[in-house]
Amino acid sequence: MGRVAPLLIAAVLTVIAGARGAGAFTLRDAVAEAGVAPGAAVAAEPSAFDLDRGTDGGPISPTRAVLYSLLLPGLGDYQLGHRSRAAVFFSVEGTIWISYGVFTVQGQQREDEYQSLAVRFAGVSGTGHSDDFYAALREYDSSVEYEAEIKNEARIYDGYLHVLTASQLEDYFVQNRIEDYEPWQWTSFDRRLQYSEVRSSSKTSYRRADYMLAAAAANRVVSAIVAYASARGARSDDTLGYRVDFVPTPHGIDVFAAISRSF
């Protein structure tokens, strides 16, 4: 939860409450929560912009339009009087941050779940171990297998087989094992497989949250470019358009943004 902005917590928890019973929550679900149907295009066509010009008084400078847009995508256009175009950016930004919050909370929930599985079915003393330790739990049925693998590395290196005493092997293991190492033994292969699947799902959720941060940055860049062109006085209501498409994929939904201009 520490990765979620405080102002987003209420909105995110509302979405999570409705999603828990459905299992995985993807960007398709986040888009649906934002009121946008998957596969639909959210667009503000150039011909619609002229309906909103001049509604907020005098123009602002290009620099200020860019700064507003970097602060909140669409704010620069809103200040310029382009309400429809601003609404597109606001909607995309809201969808991005709801998705970020959902993916982050989902990743944390699944991280807690796989750590609990390790305690219950592998004999780990508690939660909060290093990521390297949990990665080893995924690869080996027991700490005995893990120890044997490390000691084999001591026997064979530089392409040669070396004869080492038991004491030398033990010293090598102690020096090269995971820092927070402790013994473990999975009760069954199925439990280890379950642990592996939940851990992979947690990593995927965190990775998708990172993608949303990249999307938020891209949304600001696009908004700043559009607002800058508008503020410079080019007849952007006739020549400039912004379009966002949500396209379903097997793993969720892809977001495509495009700027168009007539010449």
Backbone bond lengths (Angstrom), bond angles and torsions (degrees), N, CA, C in turn:
res aa  C-N    CA-C-N  psi(-1)  N-CA   C-N-CA  omega(-1)  CA-C   N-CA-C  phi
1 M - - - 1.461 - - 1.521 111.38 -
2 G 1.357 117.55 -20.42 1.439 119.52 -178.52 1.506 113.84 -64.37
3 R 1.343 117.67 -19.13 1.453 120.90 -179.32 1.515 112.58 -86.51
4 V 1.345 117.98 -6.00 1.469 120.98 -178.03 1.505 109.58 -94.35
5 A 1.317 116.99 130.33 1.464 121.80 178.02 1.515 109.71 -60.83
6 P 1.329 117.35 136.19 1.479 120.52 -176.35 1.516 113.95 -54.99
7 L 1.310 117.95 -37.00 1.462 119.75 -177.98 1.513 112.77 -69.79
8 L 1.355 117.86 -12.72 1.462 120.65 -178.68 1.522 112.76 -97.17
9 I 1.325 117.52 -9.23 1.461 120.44 -170.50 1.527 111.74 -59.49
10 A 1.336 117.34 -46.64 1.461 119.68 -176.99 1.515 111.52 -61.27
11 A 1.328 116.71 -44.21 1.465 119.79 -179.16 1.513 111.33 -66.59
12 V 1.325 116.26 -40.41 1.462 120.28 -178.35 1.514 111.29 -65.84
13 L 1.345 116.82 -45.04 1.458 119.59 -179.29 1.520 111.65 -62.80
14 T 1.314 116.79 -34.08 1.460 119.98 176.44 1.514 111.22 -62.65
15 V 1.340 116.37 -43.45 1.464 120.01 178.73 1.519 110.93 -67.21
16 I 1.347 116.65 -42.54 1.468 120.67 -178.34 1.516 111.43 -62.04
17 A 1.332 116.30 -39.61 1.462 119.36 -177.92 1.514 111.26 -58.55
18 G 1.301 116.80 -37.09 1.460 120.03 179.70 1.498 113.20 -82.01
19 A 1.347 117.28 -15.31 1.461 119.80 -174.50 1.517 113.62 -99.07
20 R 1.330 118.38 -15.42 1.465 119.66 -173.18 1.516 112.90 -58.64
21 G 1.313 116.34 -40.23 1.452 119.01 -177.27 1.510 113.63 -72.79
22 A 1.318 117.81 -13.60 1.458 121.05 -175.36 1.508 112.50 -97.76
23 G 1.341 119.56 -1.84 1.450 120.73 179.12 1.513 110.85 85.33
24 A 1.343 116.90 -132.81 1.456 122.26 -175.19 1.518 110.93 -63.41
25 F 1.299 115.09 142.70 1.466 121.36 -179.96 1.514 106.72 -121.66
26 T 1.322 117.37 115.05 1.450 122.10 -177.15 1.508 110.44 -106.22
27 L 1.341 115.18 179.43 1.452 119.62 178.55 1.509 111.27 -62.08
28 R 1.347 117.02 -28.43 1.466 119.43 176.27 1.516 110.14 -59.08
29 D 1.359 116.52 -42.18 1.460 120.21 178.69 1.523 110.72 -66.99
30 A 1.341 116.26 -40.92 1.460 119.21 -179.97 1.511 111.12 -62.76
31 V 1.321 117.18 -40.08 1.460 120.75 177.94 1.513 110.57 -63.55
32 A 1.353 116.12 -40.75 1.459 120.04 179.11 1.521 110.72 -63.00
33 E 1.363 116.17 -40.39 1.461 119.73 178.03 1.524 111.33 -62.93
34 A 1.339 115.77 -29.76 1.458 119.42 179.54 1.512 112.61 -82.45
35 G 1.360 116.58 -0.96 1.453 120.08 176.88 1.504 114.44 88.77
36 V 1.351 117.64 17.83 1.455 121.19 179.17 1.512 108.59 -114.08
37 A 1.308 118.39 122.35 1.453 122.01 -178.61 1.520 110.31 -72.25
38 P 1.384 118.82 136.37 1.458 121.10 177.14 1.526 110.76 -57.24
39 G 1.327 115.31 139.04 1.450 120.48 179.21 1.508 113.22 87.37
40 A 1.364 116.44 -11.99 1.460 119.02 -179.04 1.517 109.59 -85.38
41 A 1.289 115.88 156.37 1.459 120.66 178.70 1.514 109.13 -103.21
42 V 1.323 115.80 130.88 1.451 120.48 173.32 1.506 105.86 -98.51
43 A 1.295 118.09 113.27 1.459 119.70 -171.89 1.503 111.44 -138.33
44 A 1.306 114.47 146.77 1.449 121.16 169.63 1.517 105.73 -121.57
45 E 1.296 116.92 99.36 1.456 120.86 -174.60 1.520 110.91 -75.20
46 P 1.345 117.09 151.61 1.459 120.28 -177.42 1.515 113.26 -53.86
47 S 1.324 118.00 -35.52 1.453 120.47 -176.07 1.517 112.91 -67.73
48 A 1.354 116.67 -18.46 1.463 119.76 -178.58 1.520 112.21 -86.84
49 F 1.353 116.82 -17.05 1.451 118.48 -172.60 1.536 112.79 -67.78
50 D 1.329 117.93 -30.67 1.444 119.26 -174.48 1.524 112.36 -68.43
51 L 1.326 117.61 -13.42 1.458 120.40 178.42 1.517 111.51 -73.87
52 D 1.340 116.32 -18.76 1.449 119.72 -171.68 1.519 113.53 -112.62
53 R 1.287 118.42 1.53 1.456 119.66 -175.68 1.527 111.04 -72.42
54 G 1.337 113.48 142.68 1.450 119.81 172.44 1.509 115.16 72.73
55 T 1.337 119.11 19.14 1.459 120.19 -176.84 1.517 112.21 -84.74
56 D 1.339 117.77 -14.20 1.454 120.39 -176.40 1.520 112.83 -116.05
57 G 1.289 118.63 25.62 1.449 120.33 177.44 1.513 112.43 90.07
58 G 1.337 116.53 -148.00 1.448 122.64 -174.45 1.508 113.08 -70.32
59 P 1.349 116.14 162.49 1.461 121.00 -179.68 1.521 111.80 -73.60
60 I 1.324 116.21 161.69 1.465 122.01 174.46 1.519 107.77 -110.87
61 S 1.326 116.63 163.74 1.454 120.92 -177.20 1.534 110.05 -72.02
62 P 1.342 117.75 156.24 1.469 120.50 176.52 1.522 112.61 -57.49
63 T 1.338 116.50 -39.39 1.473 119.34 180.00 1.513 111.00 -62.79
64 R 1.321 116.42 -45.06 1.462 119.57 179.86 1.531 111.06 -67.01
65 A 1.320 117.43 -36.74 1.470 120.77 177.39 1.517 110.73 -61.40
66 V 1.343 116.12 -41.05 1.467 120.36 178.42 1.523 110.69 -65.83
67 L 1.329 117.47 -45.38 1.458 121.21 -179.62 1.521 111.44 -61.46
68 Y 1.333 116.49 -43.57 1.462 119.93 176.93 1.529 110.73 -59.63
69 S 1.326 116.78 -42.41 1.454 121.30 -176.56 1.523 111.98 -69.69
70 L 1.337 116.77 -33.87 1.465 119.93 176.57 1.522 111.31 -70.83
71 L 1.328 115.87 -32.94 1.461 120.25 176.84 1.521 110.73 -69.10
72 L 1.322 116.54 -48.66 1.462 122.25 178.41 1.523 108.24 -146.43
73 P 1.326 118.94 111.67 1.464 120.60 -179.51 1.523 111.72 -53.57
74 G 1.335 116.05 128.08 1.449 121.35 -178.31 1.512 113.48 100.63
75 L 1.345 117.13 -19.51 1.460 119.27 -177.20 1.524 111.40 -67.65
76 G 1.330 116.85 -37.25 1.456 119.46 177.25 1.514 111.62 -62.62
77 D 1.336 116.50 -44.26 1.465 120.02 177.55 1.524 111.18 -64.94
78 Y 1.325 116.31 -37.71 1.466 119.93 178.58 1.526 110.32 -61.42
79 Q 1.327 117.13 -43.38 1.460 120.80 179.32 1.522 112.04 -67.01
80 L 1.330 115.37 -26.82 1.464 119.85 177.47 1.522 112.69 -82.11
81 G 1.322 116.19 -8.45 1.454 120.00 178.28 1.511 114.96 99.14
82 H 1.332 118.31 4.06 1.462 121.02 -179.14 1.533 108.85 -91.46
83 R 1.306 117.30 79.28 1.455 122.12 -173.39 1.534 112.45 -65.90
84 S 1.326 117.87 -42.57 1.471 119.91 -177.99 1.520 111.31 -64.07
85 R 1.328 116.25 -43.90 1.449 119.84 -179.87 1.526 110.85 -67.44
86 A 1.316 116.66 -39.06 1.462 120.28 177.23 1.522 110.75 -61.65
87 A 1.338 116.54 -38.24 1.466 120.27 -179.52 1.521 111.13 -62.74
88 V 1.340 116.91 -34.71 1.466 119.71 177.63 1.523 110.09 -62.82
89 F 1.322 116.60 -49.39 1.468 120.51 -179.60 1.526 111.23 -63.56
90 F 1.324 117.62 -40.76 1.465 120.43 178.18 1.535 110.48 -60.55
91 S 1.338 116.41 -43.28 1.467 120.57 -178.98 1.518 111.57 -64.51
92 V 1.335 116.10 -43.98 1.465 119.77 179.07 1.523 110.47 -63.57
93 E 1.337 116.62 -43.45 1.464 120.41 -179.54 1.532 110.90 -62.90
94 G 1.314 116.96 -42.82 1.461 119.44 178.28 1.514 112.29 -62.51
95 T 1.335 116.47 -42.59 1.460 120.81 178.21 1.517 111.32 -61.65
96 I 1.328 116.56 -42.14 1.467 121.00 -179.85 1.525 110.98 -60.66
97 W 1.333 116.98 -47.19 1.463 118.61 -174.69 1.525 112.69 -75.80
98 I 1.313 117.24 -32.03 1.469 118.71 172.77 1.525 109.45 -63.23
99 S 1.335 116.40 -42.82 1.462 120.82 178.84 1.528 110.77 -63.31
100 Y 1.330 116.35 -42.53 1.464 119.90 178.31 1.535 110.90 -59.27
101 G 1.324 116.03 -46.35 1.457 119.31 179.55 1.513 112.90 -63.55
102 V 1.343 116.39 -42.25 1.456 120.88 -179.84 1.528 110.47 -63.01
103 F 1.330 117.03 -47.06 1.461 120.77 -178.08 1.527 111.53 -65.47
104 T 1.337 117.02 -37.44 1.461 120.29 -179.94 1.528 111.13 -67.23
105 V 1.326 116.38 -46.93 1.462 120.16 178.85 1.526 110.16 -63.96
106 Q 1.330 116.69 -41.26 1.455 121.02 178.45 1.533 110.66 -61.57
107 G 1.341 116.82 -43.10 1.462 120.04 178.42 1.516 111.78 -61.88
108 Q 1.346 117.31 -41.11 1.457 120.85 179.82 1.522 111.68 -67.00
109 Q 1.333 116.22 -41.13 1.462 119.48 179.29 1.529 110.60 -61.53
110 R 1.316 117.05 -43.13 1.461 120.46 -178.55 1.524 112.16 -73.86
111 E 1.335 116.02 -29.25 1.465 118.75 173.54 1.523 110.16 -64.90
112 D 1.323 116.84 -44.34 1.466 120.26 176.24 1.519 110.87 -60.59
113 E 1.342 116.22 -37.17 1.457 120.25 -178.30 1.520 112.11 -67.00
114 Y 1.343 117.75 -46.14 1.468 117.37 -177.17 1.531 111.82 -72.00
115 Q 1.337 117.38 -29.45 1.457 118.88 174.94 1.527 111.21 -67.66
116 S 1.325 116.37 -36.77 1.472 120.33 176.83 1.529 110.64 -66.75
117 L 1.334 117.02 -37.73 1.466 120.48 176.57 1.524 110.89 -60.95
118 A 1.326 116.76 -38.30 1.459 120.52 178.60 1.522 111.72 -64.29
119 V 1.320 116.66 -37.39 1.457 120.87 178.81 1.529 110.50 -69.16
120 R 1.338 116.08 -43.88 1.463 120.79 -174.23 1.522 113.48 -74.99
121 F 1.331 117.17 -37.49 1.464 119.21 -169.30 1.525 114.58 -119.40
122 A 1.349 117.93 -2.73 1.461 119.57 176.89 1.527 112.26 -121.64
123 G 1.332 116.28 -2.70 1.460 119.28 177.03 1.516 114.32 77.47
124 V 1.340 118.11 18.33 1.458 121.13 177.98 1.529 108.67 -70.99
125 S 1.320 116.62 141.93 1.462 120.28 -170.89 1.519 113.68 -70.93
126 G 1.326 117.82 -26.19 1.456 119.70 -178.76 1.514 111.08 -172.41
127 T 1.327 116.34 -176.35 1.458 121.62 -179.60 1.536 109.75 -96.55
128 G 1.325 115.41 176.46 1.458 119.77 175.07 1.513 115.03 86.69
129 H 1.324 117.92 18.54 1.466 120.55 176.99 1.524 110.19 -75.71
130 S 1.329 115.80 172.70 1.459 121.14 -179.99 1.523 110.45 -70.34
131 D 1.331 114.99 160.19 1.455 119.92 178.31 1.525 111.01 -64.47
132 D 1.336 117.63 -33.33 1.466 120.55 177.55 1.526 111.33 -62.80
133 F 1.322 116.16 -38.28 1.463 119.59 179.06 1.526 110.69 -64.86
134 Y 1.334 116.34 -45.38 1.467 119.00 -179.59 1.524 111.66 -68.98
135 A 1.328 117.74 -27.69 1.462 120.59 174.81 1.527 110.61 -67.50
136 A 1.338 117.42 -39.01 1.459 121.15 178.24 1.525 111.27 -66.77
137 L 1.332 116.59 -37.28 1.462 119.97 177.06 1.520 111.18 -59.85
138 R 1.317 115.61 -32.18 1.465 120.06 -180.00 1.528 111.62 -72.26
139 E 1.320 117.63 -30.69 1.459 121.75 -172.34 1.527 114.33 -91.30
140 Y 1.323 118.24 -23.42 1.468 120.88 -172.53 1.524 111.19 -127.94
141 D 1.317 115.45 141.26 1.460 120.46 177.61 1.521 111.65 -68.26
142 S 1.319 116.34 -29.18 1.461 119.41 -177.53 1.521 110.09 -151.79
143 S 1.322 115.00 164.32 1.456 120.32 176.41 1.525 110.87 -68.49
144 V 1.339 117.78 -22.64 1.463 120.96 176.84 1.526 110.02 -64.31
145 E 1.342 116.62 -43.36 1.467 120.66 177.06 1.524 110.56 -63.94
146 Y 1.309 115.68 -42.28 1.464 120.38 179.32 1.530 110.49 -61.64
147 E 1.320 117.01 -45.35 1.466 121.42 179.78 1.526 111.12 -62.32
148 A 1.334 116.53 -42.23 1.465 120.29 179.15 1.524 111.44 -62.10
149 E 1.336 116.47 -38.36 1.468 121.06 179.01 1.526 111.37 -64.49
150 I 1.328 117.15 -42.45 1.462 120.88 179.44 1.526 110.40 -66.01
151 K 1.306 117.18 -40.96 1.464 120.08 -179.56 1.517 111.74 -69.49
152 N 1.319 117.67 -31.37 1.472 120.24 175.08 1.524 110.72 -64.64
153 E 1.330 115.91 -33.86 1.457 119.51 176.29 1.527 110.73 -63.98
154 A 1.328 116.68 -33.47 1.467 120.51 178.48 1.525 111.10 -69.26
155 R 1.343 116.68 -35.86 1.469 120.72 -177.96 1.521 111.78 -73.24
156 I 1.345 115.49 -34.08 1.464 119.60 -175.50 1.527 109.30 -121.88
157 Y 1.321 115.55 108.39 1.459 120.45 173.50 1.525 108.43 -150.77
158 D 1.318 115.07 155.98 1.461 122.12 -174.00 1.522 111.93 59.07
159 G 1.347 116.14 22.82 1.458 119.80 178.06 1.516 114.18 78.64
160 Y 1.333 118.17 8.77 1.465 121.01 -177.70 1.527 110.23 -123.41
161 L 1.320 115.21 151.57 1.460 121.97 176.51 1.521 108.99 -92.24
162 H 1.329 116.43 125.66 1.468 121.34 -177.45 1.528 109.13 -114.94
163 V 1.315 114.53 140.78 1.461 121.00 178.46 1.525 108.14 -95.07
164 L 1.320 116.26 115.48 1.460 121.80 -177.48 1.518 109.56 -121.66
165 T 1.300 115.30 149.46 1.459 119.68 177.16 1.520 109.69 -76.41
166 A 1.326 115.54 165.23 1.463 120.28 178.94 1.527 110.74 -60.11
167 S 1.328 116.39 -37.06 1.463 120.29 179.62 1.524 110.74 -66.64
168 Q 1.328 117.58 -40.75 1.457 120.82 178.19 1.534 111.81 -64.98
169 L 1.335 115.61 -40.14 1.461 119.77 178.16 1.524 111.17 -64.18
170 E 1.329 115.85 -40.57 1.457 119.64 -179.82 1.537 110.63 -65.84
171 D 1.336 115.69 -41.72 1.464 119.37 178.33 1.530 110.61 -61.95
172 Y 1.335 116.32 -41.14 1.465 120.02 179.60 1.521 110.44 -63.80
173 F 1.314 116.28 -41.36 1.470 119.81 -179.98 1.517 111.18 -63.51
174 V 1.320 117.28 -44.98 1.459 121.35 -178.96 1.528 110.81 -62.23
175 Q 1.329 116.56 -36.31 1.464 120.35 -177.70 1.531 112.75 -77.87
176 N 1.324 117.95 -23.17 1.464 120.48 -172.46 1.531 114.44 -116.27
177 R 1.306 118.15 -2.08 1.454 119.52 179.22 1.528 110.63 -75.70
178 I 1.320 115.39 171.70 1.459 121.60 176.99 1.525 109.44 -58.93
179 E 1.324 115.55 140.88 1.457 119.99 -174.51 1.525 112.27 -59.20
180 D 1.326 118.23 -41.94 1.462 121.18 -178.83 1.538 110.90 -101.55
181 Y 1.308 115.50 37.78 1.468 122.07 -178.30 1.525 111.56 -59.60
182 E 1.322 114.40 140.64 1.461 122.48 167.56 1.521 107.71 -151.97
183 P 1.320 118.38 153.34 1.473 120.81 -176.91 1.528 111.53 -64.24
184 W 1.339 116.04 150.25 1.452 122.24 175.40 1.514 110.01 -150.61
185 Q 1.312 115.95 159.70 1.463 122.62 177.20 1.528 107.96 -154.81
186 W 1.339 116.94 114.01 1.464 120.41 177.94 1.525 110.00 -69.91
187 T 1.322 115.69 139.93 1.462 119.91 179.70 1.521 112.19 -69.36
188 S 1.334 117.51 -26.78 1.464 121.23 178.36 1.527 108.93 -162.31
189 F 1.318 115.09 161.26 1.467 120.17 177.61 1.524 110.44 -65.20
190 D 1.324 116.89 -36.09 1.469 120.22 -179.77 1.519 111.53 -61.22
191 R 1.333 116.95 -37.81 1.461 119.74 178.95 1.533 110.25 -68.28
192 R 1.314 116.47 -38.64 1.465 118.86 177.19 1.524 110.65 -65.75
193 L 1.325 116.42 -37.87 1.463 120.38 177.49 1.525 110.57 -65.02
194 Q 1.328 116.60 -42.22 1.465 120.26 177.16 1.523 110.43 -59.93
195 Y 1.329 116.11 -45.29 1.466 121.70 177.87 1.533 110.48 -58.48
196 S 1.324 116.46 -44.85 1.464 121.41 -178.79 1.520 111.75 -61.56
197 E 1.326 116.75 -41.66 1.468 120.94 -179.02 1.527 111.50 -67.02
198 V 1.331 116.45 -41.73 1.472 119.18 -179.76 1.525 110.16 -68.21
199 R 1.333 116.58 -39.63 1.469 119.78 178.50 1.527 110.92 -63.14
200 S 1.341 117.03 -43.60 1.466 120.72 178.33 1.524 110.59 -61.61
201 S 1.335 116.72 -40.12 1.453 121.09 179.33 1.524 111.12 -64.11
202 S 1.336 116.98 -38.98 1.465 120.87 177.79 1.522 110.67 -63.74
203 K 1.327 116.97 -44.97 1.463 121.03 179.61 1.523 110.51 -62.60
204 T 1.325 117.08 -39.47 1.464 121.06 179.08 1.521 110.86 -63.24
205 S 1.329 117.27 -42.20 1.464 120.73 179.61 1.525 111.35 -63.32
206 Y 1.330 117.18 -43.77 1.463 120.00 177.64 1.532 111.23 -63.67
207 R 1.334 116.08 -38.74 1.465 119.78 179.29 1.528 110.52 -64.58
208 R 1.326 117.45 -39.95 1.463 120.79 177.74 1.524 111.28 -66.35
209 A 1.334 116.68 -34.76 1.462 119.40 175.39 1.524 110.39 -62.07
210 D 1.334 116.71 -39.98 1.461 119.90 176.92 1.527 111.47 -64.37
211 Y 1.339 116.51 -36.80 1.470 119.65 176.37 1.524 110.88 -61.30
212 M 1.329 116.82 -35.65 1.460 119.58 179.76 1.531 111.20 -67.41
213 L 1.332 117.15 -33.25 1.460 119.07 175.29 1.525 110.44 -64.33
214 A 1.335 116.40 -40.42 1.462 119.96 176.62 1.528 110.77 -64.42
215 A 1.328 116.83 -38.76 1.462 120.66 178.33 1.522 111.05 -65.09
216 A 1.335 117.21 -38.03 1.467 120.82 178.41 1.521 110.50 -63.64
217 A 1.339 116.39 -40.59 1.467 119.66 177.69 1.526 110.78 -64.68
218 A 1.336 117.06 -42.89 1.463 121.01 179.77 1.525 111.08 -63.87
219 N 1.330 116.73 -38.82 1.458 120.53 179.59 1.527 111.02 -62.48
220 R 1.327 116.79 -36.48 1.460 120.73 178.13 1.530 111.81 -68.78
221 V 1.320 115.66 -40.55 1.463 119.15 179.67 1.531 110.19 -63.64
222 V 1.329 116.77 -46.98 1.463 120.41 -179.73 1.526 110.48 -62.34
223 S 1.335 116.55 -44.65 1.463 120.23 179.95 1.522 111.66 -61.84
224 A 1.337 116.76 -40.13 1.461 120.39 -179.92 1.526 111.20 -65.53
225 I 1.344 116.83 -40.67 1.467 120.26 179.00 1.526 110.91 -63.33
226 V 1.323 115.81 -45.92 1.463 120.21 -178.93 1.528 110.71 -64.26
227 A 1.332 117.30 -44.67 1.462 120.62 -178.92 1.525 111.17 -66.28
228 Y 1.320 116.61 -38.05 1.464 120.13 179.02 1.532 110.54 -61.93
229 A 1.344 115.93 -45.85 1.459 119.62 179.78 1.525 111.02 -62.75
230 S 1.324 116.92 -38.64 1.464 120.54 179.30 1.516 111.56 -66.95
231 A 1.337 116.12 -43.93 1.460 120.47 -176.15 1.525 112.22 -68.43
232 R 1.305 117.64 -24.27 1.463 120.19 179.47 1.522 112.34 -73.58
233 G 1.312 116.36 -6.88 1.450 118.66 173.42 1.512 114.33 95.03
234 A 1.375 117.49 0.69 1.467 118.45 173.83 1.513 107.03 -66.65
235 R 1.323 118.25 144.02 1.455 120.99 -175.60 1.527 109.86 -71.47
236 S 1.363 113.14 71.65 1.453 118.64 -175.55 1.517 112.38 -66.38
237 D 1.340 116.91 -20.13 1.457 117.52 177.63 1.519 111.22 -68.74
238 D 1.358 117.22 -20.84 1.459 120.58 178.67 1.524 112.24 -102.42
239 T 1.342 117.40 -21.77 1.458 118.72 -168.31 1.518 114.66 -120.20
240 L 1.330 118.60 -13.92 1.458 120.22 -171.09 1.518 110.73 -121.77
241 G 1.313 116.23 133.24 1.455 120.55 178.38 1.513 111.06 -136.92
242 Y 1.328 116.56 157.13 1.464 122.29 179.97 1.520 107.79 -134.35
243 R 1.315 115.93 131.75 1.460 119.98 -175.77 1.522 109.71 -136.09
244 V 1.334 115.98 138.43 1.462 122.44 176.37 1.520 108.28 -125.40
245 D 1.319 116.96 127.68 1.457 122.24 178.18 1.516 110.11 -116.46
246 F 1.337 115.98 137.31 1.460 122.34 173.61 1.526 107.37 -107.42
247 V 1.340 116.46 113.19 1.457 121.67 -174.13 1.525 109.49 -113.36
248 P 1.346 119.06 120.30 1.463 121.30 179.64 1.521 111.28 -63.69
249 T 1.346 116.19 142.04 1.461 123.10 173.74 1.520 108.07 -133.45
250 P 1.337 118.77 167.48 1.468 120.31 179.79 1.524 113.49 -60.04
251 H 1.352 118.28 -23.62 1.453 121.42 -175.40 1.527 113.04 -107.75
252 G 1.312 118.08 10.85 1.452 120.32 179.68 1.512 110.69 144.11
253 I 1.317 116.93 -115.22 1.461 120.24 -177.57 1.514 109.18 -153.77
254 D 1.320 116.19 141.15 1.456 121.67 176.82 1.524 109.00 -103.88
255 V 1.318 115.51 143.56 1.450 121.86 179.90 1.525 108.91 -112.13
256 F 1.330 116.97 126.74 1.442 121.65 178.67 1.529 109.42 -121.34
257 A 1.310 116.01 132.68 1.460 121.22 177.63 1.520 108.95 -121.23
258 A 1.319 116.07 143.46 1.468 120.33 -179.53 1.514 110.13 -145.83
259 I 1.339 114.57 142.79 1.454 121.39 173.56 1.531 107.09 -109.14
260 S 1.319 116.98 133.31 1.463 120.31 178.82 1.531 108.92 -123.32
261 R 1.337 114.54 147.18 1.454 119.01 178.84 1.528 108.99 -146.42
262 S 1.313 115.71 136.21 1.456 121.33 -179.85 1.529 109.88 -86.84
263 F 1.319 116.04 146.39 1.449 121.31 179.13 1.523 109.40 -124.60
